[in-house]
């Protein structure tokens, strides 16, 4: 049998070359996939540890996440499957990217709540592998000085009773005893392992529900004031001093909708004594002897105290 010609062997050579090139490209482009597979099969390098940790956080597996820490926190009240799930309900951790490295500082990229995050995670040798050693929340999130006694705070439905808490990356809903006032934006966002929110992140704010309740209280109070047959309505922010006219002839008419522009300032000491301020334009009509009088008062800056904890909300005018 004669030898195959060079020409007839070429297709097989080309096939192996194409396979080799495709494989090389796949390996180059799929390095991260390789790390995922290595982690799934129990890799022991620094990158494997970091990848396993963030996968556990993503999967709301608190026990697995804690197992990757060199020193798990003493208080894990807020590191549970349920709380992690609540922290990821507004946007789960995804697109985790951990490049292969033998360094004890491992870069990681991921998204949380739809936002891209870059972090560098410290690890340390433990046994035959590594554990995450980055300080969680820089040692803990201090809350004692930020929580008002009148407004106990719950994170993802769990009441805060300690001076500090520890949270893993996520966006955790904050609730309290009223929907009129909230801490910060109503959620506590932890983007990176060592994030510790500042006091401004937990500053008290009036919610939309609180603004609506205040507007209702202001309107009800001013309508009741306007209904009084008096030149000096009791407990009201407006009056007119007239000595000869009969108060029984008085009619007050609101010319503006002051509740729409109510400005609320939360008291630094007592939320039930917060301040509400509105611009009020009003008309008074009355009979003086035989003359009918109608007069528009100058715009009044009415100021009162408002109890944001009360339901229904109440206003007491001070000027």
Secondary structure as UniProt FT lines:
FT   HELIX           6..29
FT   HELIX           31..40
FT   TURN            41..42
FT   HELIX           46..58
FT   TURN            59..60
FT   HELIX           62..67
FT   TURN            77..78
FT   HELIX           81..87
FT   TURN            88..90
FT   STRAND          94..97
FT   STRAND          105..112
FT   TURN            113..114
FT   STRAND          115..126
FT   TURN            127..128
FT   STRAND          129..132
FT   HELIX           136..139
FT   STRAND          141..142
FT   TURN            144..146
FT   TURN            149..150
FT   STRAND          154..155
FT   TURN            156..157
FT   STRAND          158..159
FT   STRAND          164..165
FT   STRAND          170..175
FT   STRAND          181..183
FT   TURN            184..185
FT   STRAND          187..190
FT   TURN            193..194
FT   HELIX           199..202
FT   STRAND          204..206
FT   HELIX           208..226
FT   TURN            234..235
FT   HELIX           247..249
FT   STRAND          251..254
FT   HELIX           258..261
FT   STRAND          263..265
FT   HELIX           271..273
FT   STRAND          274..280
FT   STRAND          282..288
FT   TURN            289..290
FT   STRAND          291..296
FT   STRAND          300..307
FT   TURN            308..309
FT   STRAND          314..317
//
